[in-house]
């Protein structure tokens, strides 16, 4: 198969879909790999490294899209990239379609087969291709929140860990999954006073056992959530409904109960955000104020630590990329039901139920797409 990767063009996105090591794995199995010139620059991988790994360097994204049978990316394709997709071509990347009707419409019109990292599953019911970026984003949420709390950045002027004689910051983490756990771990390590809210009793028990009192756990009832947010210096939104738009858990009215200069970090912004007042921002302009509350809603947080993120991502995406290249998408998903769960769009049809429901579109069972494909 001819596999291609291109330079990511989303604002301040420096990751790359295929590292030189991934290229070497694919080329070693007889696949041709096209890499846009400079695509690996953001992770310190120059074109010579890719050539030594077996890649062919191609001058433009247009040339890669025109020749490749499968495109491997990191972030969702931007409008000009979507226009280059063609029927039958495989797109393998993060998509986050539920809050993005424009992207969904364009991908449906392209006729491409679109497999989303974020809905591929595993035997334990997890999301293995989302997990490493959730780990990165959870840890970065505390770094970003700490910076946003500085007075010069519009925050309250509070140090997360405090100092002797001065209380630490109150950090509230909404959601006890991978993002929430990693955010709490970082905040605890910095000495903050941490509360984690979740609605799953088993999750709360696991977190309580892990943190052994260093972080408090609280059932995420509406009353408890409102009380926690009102006392918070930093709130991290870390909720996920796989494939679907994130629920709006912190309402606009709740901002009026918060301390002026408090910070909201919405890690769920890729799925539309879990704060009612959230809208996507960029690394170039990451924050804005609503009712004197700082909002940090960067939609590609891990892109700022591109080398760490790209290698962590490739570690988990490569085995599926190899299967798709070796077998073709039909046989690859036929053999692996977890990869089948990643099929979001096929030949003009939405094959992810949550995406179809949230966007009001007709849903086709992925098994039906497999039979027809």
Secondary structure, 3 states (H helix, E strand, C coil): CEEEECCCCCCCCCCCCCCHHHHHHHHCCCCEEEEECCCCHHHCCCHHHHHHCCCEEECCHHHHHHHCCEEECCCCCCHHHHCCCCCCCEEEECCCCCCCHHHHHHHHHHCCEEEEHHHCCCCCCCCHHHHHHHHHHHHHHHHHHHHHCCHHHCCCCCCCCCECCECCCEEEEECCCHHHHHHHHHHHHCCCEEEEEECCHHHHHHHHHHHCCCEEEEECCHHHHHHHHHCCCEEEECCCCCCCCCCCCECHHHHCCCCCCCEEEEHHHHHCCCECCCCCECCCCCEEEECCEEEECECCHHHHHHHHHHHHHHHHHHHHHHHHHHHHHHHHHHHCHHHHCCEEEECCEECCHHHHHHHCCCECCHHHHHHHC
